Amino acid sequence: MIKINNLTKNYDKEVFALRDVNLYVKPGEFISVVGQSGSGKSTLVKLVIAEEKADSGEIVIGGWNITKIKNQEVPTLRRQLGVIFQDFKLLPKKTVLENVAFAMEACGFSSDEIKKTVGQILSLVGLKGKESRYPHQLSGGEQQRVAIARSMVHKPKLLVADEPTGNLDSINTREIVDLLRKINRLGTTVVLVTHNRDVVNNLRERVVTLDNGYIISDQTQGRYLL
Amino acid sequence: MRNLFRIFKFAIQGFFRNFWLSVVTVTMMLMAVLSVTLLISFDYIKQTTIEGVEQKIDVLISIKPEVSSDQVENLANDLDDLAEVKKVRIITPDENREIFIQSNLDDKTREALDIFEENENPFNYSLTVQAYNLDQYSVILNFVKDNKYNDLVEETMHRDYSIFVSKINDLSILVNRYSWYIVLIFILISIIVIFNTIRISIYSRRNEISIMKLVGASNWFVRTPFLLEGVFYALASVLIAMAIFYPVLNFIQPSLNSYFQGEQVINLVSYFGEHWLWIFGLQFIVLSFLNIISTAVAIRRYLKV
């Protein structure tokens, strides 16, 4: 699903965010990328969703080499991915339904299809009955569920979750991680970027550890090392 | 077609759901529209005033007492045939008497009429002649002084406001010349204010723009509702300006009605009634264009996500 070869990114001549990173993620895998602040986790996510461009190396997603992706191709790439963020990134002036539908509208789906799919996905994430609420009327956990629904509504093969539990309490964290596992069991590849030790240790899935821009560990059923 | 409908829907949602932001933006634009409309009103008042004063100028020809009405009519026709003459009016002795009575003379002067019998009228025929422009009055005066009319014309009086009119014209030329600078400065200020208002509006919604980009929306799909919102701002400000302006016009019109006696009146209501499409339509188009350009420039940096 993801092939990263000799990837390097630096923001400054002195400061390397990622150095010579090699990573292969198989379709259907659940992988956690862990590391302390500044280890390069978020840079890795930004490179995968083409928010940043690499200085050297290559990234291939689902057979598409996006290393030198053109600006006008970026929306096409993002429509094939699902991304969720620590700060949810919901549209504040749109309702739950509209937030989820927006991802499909941007892809050009028909209104009938959107109506049908959005209803199903909101039921899946447990937000049935809250369609007409605005983000500020929801709890943090509910907002993250909306974000997950939005990221999954167009049925992507790959879901990238960048610190999705960073703003949540332990109960909501568990619920969100359970939801991610459920999504993974349905066949979607999940890349979870986190620094939450408990989440990683409970998952018992593949763990890639980043430190100072390098991959220092890659364990099949790993634990949080740092 | 489907996307166009969605873009229209997003623009309407953006306009109403960011209500206070829209109110502030529309208010700034409303100021600009009201100021331009006031400039147009002042220009109309200036123009009408000059025309009103010009209409007050004429030549008054007093006819000798023994001249018959047919002879007066022939003289009027001869004058009317002149290319320089715009209008000739015959004032009968009865009309002259009535004008005398109605004029603002004191009672003693009016009592002078009492020495005449009721069926006696000391007034004669007279003619008022108007030219197309100020230079043509000398031609008319020379025409009447011709020997041919010596037996008819008692005296000619040229009510000459030409110095006054020329001063107004000079002032008007001066105002027109400097009003261009004023209008240019004003347009510049309006452009800066509108551009910055739009920039602040877009800045406050930059996160929204980046989120849309992150979920896979194309630049066109994100940008177009904002451009359309700019058109809505223009439409709202022009409609509100009309809603404010027309009642105000109706309120002040009665005090303008008596500004000039005669045919020429400052009729702002009718002027804005006849030219509303041109005045407000053009302002809407210019404002929309300005908003679209400002939005396109302001949004560009936030689309680079």
Interface residues (C-beta under 8 A of the other chain):
Chain A: I49 E51 N71 Q72 V74 P75 T76 R78 R79 V83 F85 K89 L90 L91 P92 K93 K94 E98 F102 A103 E105 A106 C107 G108 S110 S111 R150 S151 H154
Chain B: R2 N3 R6 Q13 G14 R17 N18 N207 E208 S210 I211 M212 K213 L214 V215 G216 A217 S218 N219 F221 K304 V305
